[in-house]
Amino acid sequence: MSASSPAPARDAPKVSDEIERWLGSDGEKTLGSLIELFEEKSFAILFVVLLGVPALPLPTGGATHVFEVIAVLLALQLIAGRDEIWLPDRWRSKELAGERQQKFITGLMKLIRRLERFSRPRLAFLFDHRLSNVVFGLLVIGGSAGAFFAPPFTGLDTLPALGVVLLSLGVLLEDVAIVIAGLIVGATGVILELVLGSAAIKGIGSLL
């Protein structure tokens, strides 16, 4: 190769590799350190972490409502144009290194790696702009609200929450295909809630 030949571009580090290095580092494994790792993309990774629990196919009985409320508060900050996440110190110092938390993050990494196998930047210019961040925040609020208002112990919060998780991973990977998949999953979940809720109301009405 001649001296004037341009050096080959290095591939950007994968999201899963960054999380793995974070888990293997000597520093504290807190919510604050996770925010510092992803910097401008910390909104997306926190949406994944917060909505990842209600996205599990298990009835939660409303126990995850606090995560959905926090996700909405973060989405409002994103819509407002904040570059940095504000969280109370006691939330930023929340330890993520416990056995249960690390199992969840490990499972999350497996999902991210599966997506990374076929994912590639698609229409990457659409991401990380003022307008796209506003749309992202509004969609997160919609999905979080869908999960929040799902009837307890029905498991109907799973699809809206999973939609937010996929949407956020699509933003992290800058892949519009994964974003579209998240929108389809989330919309399907909300529609399912509305259809089943309407049917339940009619059924109760017929008994009265």
Buried (B, 14 or more C-beta within 10 A) or exposed (E): EEEEEEEEEEEEEBBBBBBBEBBEEEEEBBBBBBBBBBEEBBBBBBBBBBBBBBBBEEBBEBEBBEBBEBBBBBBBBBBEEEEEBEBEEEEBEBEBEEEEBEEBBEEBBEBBBEBBEEBEEBEEEBBBEEEBBBEBBBBBBBBBBBBBBBBEEBBBBBBBBBBBBBBBBBBBBBBBBBBBBBBEBBBBBBEBBEEBBEEEEEEEEEEE
